[in-house]
């Protein structure tokens, strides 16, 4: 499967036109991680978003007491790190490969540059980002109740 097809299957990019998918595919790089490797570390600068093409990862958050809590696991077709790319804030969780994992990486500066030259793409992805934020917020509220 080529990069454009992979991107089209990712929720964040599902509404994009083929020409925009092609443009984003051209700026993605491929990378492989071995089981146990960290893709993202909590507190670090978000330098890109990750699209899992093969494998599985776990997402863990460390609380102020130093306890690590697994909050999710993700696999092929899932996207990670889009919030840090869009807002520039530090990573909110650690993502570790639990099996050999291949990803596409979309660097923040490349993605932001693409959005500046194609603002209609930002309009297309905004509802998906908001939906994901609402789902996360609802899940957190459910945990606290």
C-alpha positions, -999 to +999 in steps of 0.1 A: +000+000+000+014+034-009+016+064+014-014+082-001-036+051+005-024+048+040-031+085+047-066+082+032-074+055+058-064+077+087-093+096+104-074+129+105-069+129+067-100+109+056-118+141+043-089+154+022-088+156-016-064+133-034-041+162-044-037+171-007-031+135+003-004+133-023+012+165-010+012+152+026+025+118+014+055+135-002+066+151+031+062+120+052+092+099+061+091+062+070+107+048+102+108+015+120+109+009+157+117-024+176+096-037+204+105-016+235+116+015+216+100+048+226+085+067+197+074+097+219+084+106+255+062+125+278+074+161+284+095+163+253+089+187+224+065+175+198+085+174+165+060+154+144+030+132+142+031+095+137+009+073+117+012+036+125+014+015+093+024-018+110+027-030+146+014-019+179+022+007+206+012+014+242+005+049+255+014+056+291+011+087+312+032+094+343+013+112+371+028+137+395+035+109+420+057+092+394+033+063+387+030+052+351-005+043+339-012+027+305-040+047+290-044+031+255-028+009+229-029+017+192-022-002+159-021+001+122-040+032+109-039+051+142-023+085+145-003+098+174+010+132+184-012+154+163-020+177+192+016+186+200+022+192+163-007+216+161-002+235+193+035+232+199+031+220+235+052+192+251+041+156+247+015+146+272+023+108+272+050+083+264+044+060+234+064+027+233+064+000+206+051-033+221+060-051+189+081-042+158+063-011+145+065+009+112+053+045+111+050+074+088+063+106+104+050+140+094+074+167+108+057+196+125+075+223+104+067+204+072+030+200+082+026+236+093+042+248+061+018+226+041-012+240+061+000+276+054+001+270+017-031+249+017-054+265+044-084+245+032-067+214+046-067+230+081-105+236+077-110+200+067-090+185+096-102+209+123-136+190+130-117+157+134-092+172+158-121+187+179-139+154+178-108+136+191-104+162+218-140+158+229-137+120+230-106+123+252-123+149+274-154+126+278-131+096+286-113+116+313-146+128+328-158+092+329-126+082+347-131+109+374-167+101+381 
